[in-house]
Amino acid sequence: MDGSDLSIMLHSPEEKQGVGMPIPIKIEVRNLSQQSVWIVGVVDGSEDAIRYPHYLPRISMAGQVVAEPPPPEDPLVGPLRLADFRLLAPGEAFDPTNPHPGAKFLPISTFSSFRSAVPGRFEFSLVLSTQSQYPEQWLGSFGQDAERSAVLERIAQVPRLTIRSNVLKVEVI
């Protein structure tokens, strides 16, 4: 299994977006392989690289970054639970910000809170990384004991990869 076994795509409405308005971004992680794959959606600490999986967003305009996650304020993150893992069948896709029952997935706040003050063409991108050096880099900083060993076993089944999304171009008028 390698990075070509999963893809991550960003989508937005085709029409131009208005200055000062939120830009609806949809995220799709798809299993391109011939076997089922375990993956985790966006959990607290994912967007600001406190813990894995990393979902690292960026918004740029004319080659300049205009929005990305701020440095983490609080390195404390809740437990990763078995319910936060999603088994994707071959060809199946999911939105890592839309939790399935029991999961605690979060929106990508860099995308959901972005409001452009000026018109222009904005480029949205997202990097998904599961390439931790140690499985413990996925765990919460508190409350992890209950499912620790089962979660560590499941982490070992997640493919190690770093993939980049498409560059989504959105025109703001």
N, C-alpha and C positions, 0 to 999 in steps of 0.2 A: 504494500500500500504506500502510495506517495501523494504528493500535493495535487497531482492531476486527478485523484480519485474524488475530490470534492471541489465544488466551485462556489463562489460567493458573488451574487449579483445585486446591484442597486437599481431600483426602478423609481420613477416619479411620473406624475401626470405629464402628458405631452405638451399641454398648453403652458404659456409663459406664466410666471408667478409674479405677484405684486410686491413692491417694496414694503417692508415692514410686516409682511405676512409670513406665517410658518410655511415651510416647504415640505410637503408630505413625501417622505422617503420610505420605500418598502425594501426590506432586505430578504434575500432568499439564499439559503445554503442548500446545495443539492448534492446528493450522492451520485457520482458518475461511475462508480465501480460496479462490479458484478456481485459483490457481497454486501451484507448489511454492515453499517458503520455506526459506532457510538460517537456522539458529539454532545456538547453542552452549549446552551444558549448564553446570552449576555447575563451574567450574574454580577452582584456588587463587587467592584474591584476589577472587572474585565476591561472596562473602557479606559481606565487610567493605569493599566498594567500593574496593579497591585498583586493580582493573581491570575492564573490561567483558568480558562482560555482567555487570551487577549483578543479584544475586538477594538482595534485602534482606528478611529475615524479622523478624517482630515477634510477640510473645505478650503479651497484656494480660488483665487481670482487673479488672472494675468500672471500666473506663476508664483504669487505670494500667498502664503498660508494666512487665511483670515479667521479660521476657527479650528481648534483641536482641543483635546482634553487639557484642563489645567493640571498643574502638579497636584498629586494627591494631598488632601488635607489630613485625612485620617486613615492610617493603614489597617484599621480594624475592619474586617469583613466577616459576614456571617458564615455559617457552615455550608459546605457543598454537600448536597444530599443526593441519594440515589434517584429521587424524583426529578432532579435537575438534568439528568442524562436523557438523551433522546436517541432511540435506535432508528436510523434511517435505512429503509429498504433500498435496494438498487433502483435508481431513478427517482426516488422520493426527495422532496424538498420541504423545508420548514423555514419559518421566520424566527430567527433566534431572539427576537424581542417580544414575541407573542407566546406566553407560557402555555404549555399543555397542562392538563389537570395535575396539581400538586407542585409544579415547578414554580420557581420565583425568578422569571426572566424580567429584565428591565429594558426600557427604551435606551437608545444611544442618545444621551442628552445633548451631545455636541450637535447632532442633527435636529433633534426635536425642539431645542431651544433657539436655534439659529433664526434670526430675522435680519435680512439685509437692509441696511439704511440707505443703500445706493443701488441704482440699476446696474446691470452687468451680467456677464456670463460666469457662473460659479461652477466649480468642479468638485464633486463629492467623491470620496474614495474610502475604502475600508480594508484593513488588513486583519485577517484572522490567523492567530498563531496558537498552536498547541505544543510547541517545541520547548517544553520546560526541561531543565536539567534534572529535576527531581520531582517525583509525583506529589510530594508535600507542598510544592509551590501552587497547587490547585486548592488546597484546603483553607477553611476559614480560620480566623485567628481566635475564635471562641466557639463554644457549642458544638465542636466537631466530634467529640468522643463517641457519641451514640452510634454513628455509622462509619466511623473512621476506617476500619479494616475493609468493609464492603466497598466503600467509596474508593479506597486506594486500589483495590482489585479492578474496579470498573475503569479507573483512570488508565490503568495499564492496557486496556482494550481500545482506548481512543488512539487513532492514528496520529503520529507526530508529523506536523506539517505547518507551513506558513503559506497562506494563499492571499492574493490581492484581488480585490473586486475590480470590476470594470470602472472606468472613470465616467461618472454620470455628469453630463453637462446640463445645467438648468439656467435658463434665461430669466432674469428678474427685470421687470419693467416698472 
